[in-house]
Amino acid sequence: ADLVKPNREELADATGLADPIAGALALIGLGAGGVLCSLGAEGMLLIAGPIADDGAPAVALRARLAEPLAGNPTGAGDAAVAGAASVLAAGVPIRDVAERLLRRATAWSAAAVLAPLAGEIDPAHAELAERLDLSPVPLPRTDRA
């Protein structure tokens, strides 16, 4: 798959690894192009290949809002997938659109939490995208190099 989108629990179940960074790296090692992992109130994680000789992925970013949102999380994961898919539809590699993909997926997910009904996103998604803090993810040390 070009991109998989588990939440933290699904990623741990799939890989046997509690740490979402390690889990994402494991899925990339098995052939996934990238992993977009929902971390609940802690935001989202995007890890994408290719993996360099030193074990570092091409992309390792996290997005989060300064404060968690209150609302209904039903459909938030689906909204994140839709946001990511809308960016990837142009056929551009994840590494070239990583920040835009992560910002849109996280904002649409957050907007789904704010929407009164599952399957909708609040119109505030554009404003939420601007408020997101994107930061590099500290990666575990590897023995490669």
Stockholm file with secondary structure:
# STOCKHOLM 1.0

chainA/1-145         ADLVKPNREELADATGLADPIAGALALIGLGAGGVLCSLGAEGMLLIAGPIADDGAPAVALRARLAEPLAGNPTGAGDAAVAGAASVLAAGVPIRDVAERLLRRATAWSAAAVLAPLAGEIDPAHAELAERLDLSPVPLPRTDRA
#=GR chainA/1-145 SS CCCBCCBHHHHHHHHSCSSHHHHHHHHHHTTCSEEEEECGGGCEEEEEEEECTTSCEEEEEEEECSSCCCSCCTTHHHHHHHHHHHHHTTCCCHHHHHHHHHHHHHHHHHHHHHSSSTTCCCTTHHHHHHHCEEEECCCCCCSCC
#=GC SS_cons         CCCBCCBHHHHHHHHSCSSHHHHHHHHHHTTCSEEEEECGGGCEEEEEEEECTTSCEEEEEEEECSSCCCSCCTTHHHHHHHHHHHHHTTCCCHHHHHHHHHHHHHHHHHHHHHSSSTTCCCTTHHHHHHHCEEEECCCCCCSCC
//
